[in-house]
Amino acid sequence: MILVQLLAGGLFVLLASYLAGSLPFGFIIGKLNGIDIRTHGSKNIGATNVLRVLGRDWGIICFLLDFLKGALPVIFIGQHLGQQLVIGPVWGELIAGCGAVLGHLFPLWLNFKGGKGVATSLGVVLALAFWSVIVAAIVWLILFYSTRIVSLASMGAGICMALSSLIMNLCGWGKATWPECILLIVLAALIIWRHKENLKRLRNGTELAFRK
């Protein structure tokens, strides 16, 4: 009976968080401006492409919305529901984080073709491991302002986010747990995988950079 309750609770949290994460804010913002963002720029629904195509203000709005759809499911679905379900708040938060990122990467509403998961992953991690987000933000800023390439900054931030959590866990700093470290490693791997086309362009020297 306990196993059934664990599976049912985990599945409910995963699906609820997936649906929250699958809200395609970049696509919606494009439609509000009379375009299908998937046919412009890099054809991605993420904040970077929205910024490139529709300008800074819409790009910031898209980033914040994608960020929140990572953080809020962890707090309100994973943490609060986890306390009421057998899975508990810790595993509830981790499952909710996975669901939210999967929803952004593979949204039901857009034939499972979504964004690259950077903003949503940061939202998830902020709700789980605050200092890892601070490290990732610093790395992102350093890489972006030195190269002006968002994809490179995003991948570097994702990797450092996972590494910082792992180091803090091993050194006993903060409250990073092994399940959280494993989740951040998985998120970093997903971010890099979703940037595989960017990696090809980086190798060929054709990746787009923002002008100063």
N, C-alpha and C positions, 0 to 999 in steps of 0.2 A: 504493500500500500504506500509506504514512504517513497519507494522508487517511482511509482506512478505519479505521486504528487510532485516529486522533484522534476520529472520530465515534463509534466503538464505546466508547472509553474515556469520552468525555464523556457519552454516553447512559447508560452503566452507573452513573457517579457521580450523574447527575441522578435516575435511577430509584431508586437505593438511598437517596439523601437524601430524595427525595419520600416514600418509604415510612416512613422514620423520622419525618419531619415530619408525616405524616398521622395519627400516633397521637393520637386525640381524648381527651386527658386530662381535659378539662372534662366531657365526656360520661361517661367512666368514673367520675369522682368523683361525678357525679350519680347514677349507677346504684348505686354503693356506699352512697349515702344513700337509696336507694329511690325516686328520682325521675328523670324525663327532663328534664335541664336545658334542653332546647330548648323546653319548654312553660312555663317559668317566667321571671319577670323580663323581660329584653330578648330572651329566647329565643336567646341566643348561647352558644356553648360556651367562650368565653374566660374568663380569670381574673376580670375585673371582674364579670361576671354570676354566676360561682360565689361570689365574695365577697359580692355583694348577696343572693344566695338562701341560701347555706349558711354564711355567716359568714367572719370574717377568716382563721382557720386554714386552712380549705379553699381560700380564695382565694389565700393565699400559696403553698400547696403547688402549686396549679394553675399559678400564675405561674412558679414555679421549674421545674416540669416542662416547660412550654411554652418557657421560656428555654433549658433544656438541650437540647431537641430541635432548637434552632437552632444552638447552639454546638458540640455534639458531632459532628454530621455534617460540619461544616466541618473540625474537627480530625482526626477519625478516618477519615472517608471521603474528603473532598477533599484534605487535606494528605498523609496517608500513602499512600492509593491513587494520588494524583496523582504521587507520587514514583516509583511503580512503573509507571505508565502513561505513554504518550507525551505526554499533555496537560500534565504537570508540576504541581507543587504550587500555584502561583499560580492558574492557571485551574481547577484541581481544587477549590480552596477557593471560588472564585466560583460555579462551577456547583453545588457542594454547597449553598451558601447559598441560591441560587435554588430548588433542589429542595426544601429544607426548608421555606421560606416557602410555596411553592406547595402543599406537602403540608398545611400547616396551614390555608391558605385554602380549599383544595378537596380535603378528605380522601376517599379512595376509599370508606371504610367508612360514610360518612354522606351518600351521594349527592352528594358534592362540595360540601357546604354546611358550611363550617367557621367558624373565628373570624376576627378582624380583623388578626391578624398582628403585633401590637405586641411582645409578649413574645418571640416566636420571632425577629422581626427584630432585636431587641436582642441576643439570643444570637448570631445570625449576625455582627452588627457587632462585638460584643465580641471574637470570635475573629479578626476581620479588622483592626479599627481601634479600639483601646482608648479613645483620647482622645475620639473621636466619641461613644462611649457615655457617657462621663463628662459631656460637654456636654449630651447628650440627657437624662440623668438629672437634672441640675441644672434644666434647663428644665421637665421634667415636674413636679418638686417645686414649683417656683415657681408654675407655672400651676395645679396642682391645689390647693395650699393657699391660693391667692388666689381661685379660682373654685369649688372643690370639684366640678368637672366633669371626669371621667376622660377622656371623648372629646376634649375640647378640649386637655387636657394631652398626650394621646397624639399627636394630630395635630401639635401644636407641637413636641413632642420629635422626631417623625419628620422634620419639615422642618429643624430645627436640626441634626439628626444628619447629614443630607446636606450642608447648607451648611458645617458645620464641617469636614467631610472635604474639600470642594472648596476652601475657604480654605487649609487646611493644605497641600493639594497645590500650589496656586498660589504659596504663600509658602515652600515647601520645608521645612515643619515635619513631623516624624514620618516615617512610611513610607507615607503614603497614595498609592496609584497611581491612574492614570486609570480602569482597569477597576473598582477598588473604589469610586471616586467615582460612576461610572455606576451600579453596583449599588445604592449607597445612595440615589441619586436615584430609581431604579426602585422600591425598597422604600418610600420616602417617598410616592411616587405611589400605590402599592398600598394603603398605610395610609389615605391620604385617601379613595381610592375605596371602600374597605371601610367607611368612616365616612360614606358619602353620606346615609344616613338620619339620622344624628346631626347632620349639617350642616343638614338641613331643620328638625330640631327646635330647633337652636341659633338659626336665623333666626326661628323662630316663638316662641321663648322658652319652649319646653316640654321642653327636655332635662333629664333627671334629674340631680340633684346630690346628693352625699353630705352628710348633715347633720353639723354640727360636734359 
